[in-house]
Structure formats: C-alpha cells, structure tokens
Amino acid sequence: MIRRFLFFSLLCSTLFQACRKTAPHSIQCLAFASYTDTEQPIAVEETYGNWEGHTGTLIAEGTDHEQLKLYLPGIYDTGTRTLNATNISFSDGLDFESTQVSAGQVTITSVSEEMLEGTFRATLLDHVNGRESRRLEGSFRLQKQ
C-alpha cells in the first residue's frame, strides 16, 4: 500500500502544474470538497492541476493542511467511473492518510478539449495506527493550460 501511495505521489508531482489566474475572474482549476458524514466543508486554499491528453490531475490543499489528490486518465466522454487508490487519495492534515478506497465514483459532467468538469464521492480507509475511514464528496473543474 505504501509503495502504491509513493508511486501515486511521484506520478502526481510530475504531472501536476500550478493553476494560475490568467485574467480577472478566470481560474484554471477549481475544487470543492466536504466530509459527507458531517457535511463539514473542507476550506480549499490552493489548487494545482491540469487537463491535457485526456488526463485530469488535481491537488487541492485545505486551510487545515488537508490534501486531496485526483488522477483521472483516459477521460473521453461524460459518465460515471469507479475510483480506486490510484485515482484518489486524501490526508486530513492530522492522522488520517488514505491507503485504500472502499467505495468511490467520479461523474464526469462536461468534457472538451479545453475543460474537464465533474463530481466525486468516496469512502477512504486508513490502516495506519488502527482502521479509520473518511467519506468525501466534492466537485472540480480543470482547464487546459
């Protein structure tokens, strides 16, 4: 599991590019997320990502050191896909670091050469120092840089 997470992290770090404001009110990637069971929003402070070559990549960092990572390869059309530990990971900035996905899906609502948009829902597990789970849901929008 740790090897898979390290590979995913390395892959993400080489693929992700910082989103930048290109003009007033024009942002190249957005992310919103919340804990499903408490409906507590995760205050996203920074987003990094890209949409290119039918692959969407996103890192969203929260104000309390949370970090959400999405890796969505091979997206050609709208629809729903199952998420696994290669596609999504989450850290709450304290003691939760996802190692497994027990249930998860991403729904692509809009896809074009320039933009990828969708929603996600996932139940993530952490097996370090005991078993813990976090349920997340959110939305994202990535634009080609």
Rosetta silent file (secondary structure, phi, psi, omega in degrees, C-alpha in Angstrom):
SEQUENCE: MIRRFLFFSLLCSTLFQACRKTAPHSIQCLAFASYTDTEQPIAVEETYGNWEGHTGTLIAEGTDHEQLKLYLPGIYDTGTRTLNATNISFSDGLDFESTQVSAGQVTITSVSEEMLEGTFRATLLDHVNGRESRRLEGSFRLQKQ
SCORE:     score description
SCORE:     0.000 S_00000001
   1 L     0.000  -43.906 -179.003    0.000    0.000    0.000 S_00000001
   2 H   -64.893  -39.190  178.106    2.768    2.445    0.895 S_00000001
   3 H   -61.338  -41.566  179.210    4.547    1.661   -2.362 S_00000001
   4 H   -63.764  -42.083  179.307    1.343    2.398   -4.288 S_00000001
   5 H   -64.804  -42.375  178.972    0.912    5.700   -2.439 S_00000001
   6 H   -64.073  -41.537  176.987    4.534    6.697   -3.095 S_00000001
   7 H   -62.086  -45.586  179.061    4.149    5.835   -6.787 S_00000001
   8 H   -60.282  -44.188  179.810    0.895    7.824   -6.955 S_00000001
   9 H   -63.362  -43.385  179.112    2.542   10.791   -5.200 S_00000001
  10 H   -64.598  -43.694  178.540    5.542   10.723   -7.525 S_00000001
  11 H   -60.711  -45.242 -179.683    3.300   10.436  -10.579 S_00000001
  12 H   -64.460  -41.098 -176.992    1.160   13.329   -9.395 S_00000001
  13 H   -65.942  -28.875  178.402    4.128   15.537   -8.592 S_00000001
  14 H   -83.123  -25.553 -177.571    5.485   15.129  -12.121 S_00000001
  15 H   -91.205  -30.797 -172.954    2.126   15.682  -13.832 S_00000001
  16 L   -77.288  137.493  174.468    0.612   18.493  -11.795 S_00000001
  17 L  -122.713  148.634 -177.628    1.213   22.079  -12.776 S_00000001
  18 E   -66.992  135.280  173.419    0.120   25.054  -10.718 S_00000001
  19 L   -76.528  141.630 -177.671   -3.176   26.637  -11.683 S_00000001
  20 L  -129.916  152.223  171.078   -2.819   30.327  -12.337 S_00000001
  21 E   -77.496  121.367 -177.196   -5.157   33.255  -12.719 S_00000001
  22 E   -95.541  -21.784  178.139   -4.891   34.143  -16.393 S_00000001
  23 E  -161.109  164.402  178.190   -7.211   37.149  -16.286 S_00000001
  24 L   -52.798  130.348  177.959   -9.516   38.717  -13.720 S_00000001
  25 L    66.030   18.852  177.963  -12.064   36.098  -12.585 S_00000001
  26 E  -118.271  105.436 -178.835  -10.504   33.395  -14.797 S_00000001
  27 E  -113.826  138.622 -174.614   -9.137   30.462  -12.788 S_00000001
  28 L   -85.424  -15.527  171.509   -7.830   27.331  -14.485 S_00000001
  29 E  -151.565  141.623 -179.832   -8.840   24.828  -11.799 S_00000001
  30 E  -130.973  149.368  175.447  -11.383   24.785   -9.009 S_00000001
  31 E  -147.849  139.838  174.333  -12.178   22.211   -6.333 S_00000001
  32 E  -131.180  137.233 -179.251  -14.805   21.939   -3.627 S_00000001
  33 E  -147.407  153.795  175.696  -14.908   19.136   -1.073 S_00000001
  34 E  -150.515  158.952  172.747  -16.691   18.240    2.148 S_00000001
  35 E   -77.983  123.166 -174.938  -16.887   15.410    4.653 S_00000001
  36 L   -64.880  -43.690 -173.655  -20.067   13.534    3.704 S_00000001
  37 L   -69.644  -26.522 -179.991  -20.984   12.268    7.177 S_00000001
  38 L  -113.827   -5.664 -175.631  -20.841   15.704    8.845 S_00000001
  39 L    55.032   23.841  177.310  -21.398   17.904    5.779 S_00000001
  40 E   -80.950  120.524 -179.532  -18.450   19.938    7.063 S_00000001
  41 E   -71.067  149.704  172.887  -16.834   21.732    4.118 S_00000001
  42 E   -96.979  117.455 -177.687  -13.109   21.494    3.563 S_00000001
  43 L   -75.327  101.023 -178.851  -11.862   25.042    3.032 S_00000001
  44 E   -78.000  124.557 -176.779   -9.735   24.695   -0.116 S_00000001
  45 E  -102.536  -40.821 -177.628   -6.934   27.242   -0.108 S_00000001
  46 E  -132.653  142.096  173.255   -4.723   26.196   -3.052 S_00000001
  47 E  -130.575  142.320  176.618   -5.397   24.124   -6.144 S_00000001
  48 E  -133.777  138.001  178.235   -2.945   22.679   -8.639 S_00000001
  49 E   175.515 -178.621 -179.075   -3.893   20.698  -11.685 S_00000001
  50 E  -163.279  156.979  172.799   -4.222   20.281  -15.390 S_00000001
  51 E  -129.325  109.044 -177.992   -6.399   18.791  -18.123 S_00000001
  52 E  -159.594  141.499  177.985   -4.372   17.555  -21.060 S_00000001
  53 L    60.989   35.712 -179.184   -4.174   14.451  -23.222 S_00000001
  54 L    63.328   22.942  178.215   -7.478   13.099  -21.847 S_00000001
  55 E  -126.430  127.028  176.017   -5.958   13.051  -18.339 S_00000001
  56 E  -105.718  134.139  177.548   -7.120   15.214  -15.455 S_00000001
  57 E  -130.967  140.649 -177.298   -4.874   15.826  -12.460 S_00000001
  58 E  -151.234  135.770  166.346   -5.711   17.802   -9.338 S_00000001
  59 E  -125.426  125.057  176.197   -4.253   18.564   -5.916 S_00000001
  60 E  -118.277  125.221 -179.208   -6.443   20.621   -3.584 S_00000001
  61 E  -110.469  132.217 -178.288   -4.926   21.817   -0.308 S_00000001
  62 E   -92.570  166.890 -179.169   -7.094   22.922    2.608 S_00000001
  63 L   -68.959  -21.738  177.029   -6.533   25.616    5.203 S_00000001
  64 L  -102.665   30.715  176.512   -6.073   22.956    7.922 S_00000001
  65 L    70.680   18.887  173.018   -3.374   21.117    5.902 S_00000001
  66 L   -69.758  153.616  176.260   -5.820   18.735    4.216 S_00000001
  67 E  -145.182  122.520  177.431   -4.743   17.422    0.836 S_00000001
  68 E  -112.305  132.626  177.723   -6.949   15.819   -1.821 S_00000001
  69 E  -124.646  132.056  174.035   -5.420   14.277   -4.947 S_00000001
  70 E  -123.861  136.457  175.794   -7.313   13.158   -8.045 S_00000001
  71 E  -133.042  113.280 -173.185   -5.768   11.417  -11.047 S_00000001
  72 E  -125.360   87.867  179.714   -8.211   10.725  -13.887 S_00000001
  73 L   -86.523  157.960  172.543   -6.621    9.178  -17.008 S_00000001
  74 L    66.790   37.267  179.285   -8.399    8.158  -20.198 S_00000001
  75 L   -92.980  113.768 -179.990  -11.365   10.534  -19.994 S_00000001
  76 L  -117.510  -18.436 -174.126  -13.001   10.824  -23.415 S_00000001
  77 L  -153.014  168.155  176.755  -16.680   11.292  -22.564 S_00000001
  78 L   -71.738  162.418  179.051  -19.129   12.101  -19.782 S_00000001
  79 E   140.322 -176.981 -176.846  -20.300    9.360  -17.430 S_00000001
  80 E  -110.390  137.442  178.389  -19.538    7.656  -14.128 S_00000001
  81 E  -129.325  152.995  175.738  -16.356    5.738  -13.281 S_00000001
  82 E   -81.519  139.605  176.847  -15.239    3.794  -10.227 S_00000001
  83 L   -99.447  144.971  172.678  -12.411    5.309   -8.175 S_00000001
  84 L  -131.374 -175.950 -175.466   -9.591    3.295   -6.627 S_00000001
  85 L   -65.398  -16.868  175.367   -6.473    4.176   -4.627 S_00000001
  86 L   -76.919  -28.822 -175.158   -4.633    5.093   -7.837 S_00000001
  87 L   -91.481  -26.414 -174.359   -7.253    7.735   -8.674 S_00000001
  88 E  -145.243  140.718  171.052   -7.899    9.416   -5.314 S_00000001
  89 E  -147.392  157.067 -177.354   -6.111    9.989   -2.028 S_00000001
  90 E  -150.039  141.173  171.930   -6.762   12.230    0.948 S_00000001
  91 E  -128.887  135.195 -179.798   -4.993   13.397    4.081 S_00000001
  92 L   -87.379    2.199  178.856   -6.783   15.378    6.784 S_00000001
  93 L    84.284   -3.096  179.509   -3.542   17.047    7.888 S_00000001
  94 L  -117.688  -91.152 -177.107   -3.610   15.283   11.257 S_00000001
  95 L  -124.027    1.581 -179.767   -3.572   11.500   11.481 S_00000001
  96 L  -100.764  125.633  176.244   -5.622   10.298    8.520 S_00000001
  97 E  -138.319  108.783 -173.298   -3.782    9.303    5.329 S_00000001
  98 L   -61.897  138.553  177.615   -5.868    7.205    2.938 S_00000001
  99 L  -122.430  -12.319 -176.032   -4.424    3.850    1.932 S_00000001
 100 E  -155.371  152.990  175.100   -7.489    2.253    0.341 S_00000001
 101 E  -111.785  119.072  178.301  -10.816    3.146   -1.287 S_00000001
 102 E   -88.126  -26.797  175.441  -13.753    1.058   -0.056 S_00000001
 103 E  -158.199  138.297  178.580  -16.255    2.821   -2.343 S_00000001
 104 E  -172.520  145.585  175.979  -15.831    5.653   -4.786 S_00000001
 105 E  -150.561  150.824  174.104  -17.023    7.102   -8.016 S_00000001
 106 E  -121.491  136.459  177.073  -16.399   10.119  -10.193 S_00000001
 107 E  -114.485  115.701  178.108  -19.054   11.501  -12.514 S_00000001
 108 E   -84.902  117.748 -176.618  -17.756   13.474  -15.470 S_00000001
 109 E   -98.946  -22.556  179.316  -20.408   16.083  -16.301 S_00000001
 110 E  -153.016  133.770  178.433  -18.574   18.009  -19.027 S_00000001
 111 E  -144.070  133.420  175.727  -15.565   17.205  -21.173 S_00000001
 112 L  -149.642 -179.780  177.256  -13.997   19.059  -24.094 S_00000001
 113 L   -60.891  -30.771 -173.888  -10.516   19.726  -25.467 S_00000001
 114 L   -99.545  -18.582 -170.730  -10.228   22.698  -23.119 S_00000001
 115 E  -148.746  147.305  172.639  -12.080   21.621  -19.930 S_00000001
 116 E  -129.325  130.934 -177.479  -12.950   18.701  -17.634 S_00000001
 117 E  -138.888  143.613  179.255  -15.698   19.062  -15.042 S_00000001
 118 E  -176.563 -173.653  178.359  -17.286   16.628  -12.620 S_00000001
 119 E  -129.969  161.827  177.714  -18.176   15.447   -9.137 S_00000001
 120 E  -144.217  156.244  174.523  -16.826   12.696   -6.902 S_00000001
 121 E  -143.997  133.483 -179.275  -17.849   10.644   -3.854 S_00000001
 122 E  -154.272  145.887  168.864  -15.536    8.296   -1.984 S_00000001
 123 E  -110.035  115.758 -174.643  -15.132    6.371    1.231 S_00000001
 124 E  -109.440  143.912 -178.857  -11.423    6.224    2.020 S_00000001
 125 E  -115.006  148.357  175.330   -9.702    3.992    4.576 S_00000001
 126 E  -126.609  121.118 -178.486   -6.556    4.495    6.656 S_00000001
 127 L  -104.060   10.002 -179.528   -4.978    1.361    8.147 S_00000001
 128 L   -89.658  128.650 -178.774   -2.096    3.100    9.978 S_00000001
 129 L    56.052   44.628 -179.634   -2.429    3.034   13.799 S_00000001
 130 L   104.588  164.298 -177.759   -5.883    1.441   13.570 S_00000001
 131 L   -93.308  129.317 -179.041   -8.621    1.430   10.968 S_00000001
 132 E  -139.842  152.147  176.809  -10.285    4.734   10.213 S_00000001
 133 E  -135.130  153.730  175.918  -12.486    5.953    7.369 S_00000001
 134 E  -134.866  133.876  174.325  -13.446    9.300    5.844 S_00000001
 135 E  -105.836  127.483 -177.766  -16.274    9.889    3.409 S_00000001
 136 E  -124.871  152.273  169.701  -15.731   12.759    0.993 S_00000001
 137 E  -146.499  155.607 -179.517  -17.686   14.349   -1.797 S_00000001
 138 E  -179.189 -172.119  179.635  -16.970   17.292   -3.991 S_00000001
 139 E  -140.053  162.039 -178.577  -16.704   18.835   -7.405 S_00000001
 140 E  -151.188  159.975  173.041  -13.922   20.019   -9.676 S_00000001
 141 E  -148.086  123.613  179.715  -13.234   21.886  -12.894 S_00000001
 142 E  -120.746  140.394  176.463   -9.939   21.729  -14.768 S_00000001
 143 E  -122.122  148.288  178.279   -8.929   23.691  -17.817 S_00000001
 144 L   -62.215  137.671 -179.475   -6.131   23.035  -20.248 S_00000001
 145 L   -95.131    0.000    0.000   -3.105   25.192  -19.546 S_00000001
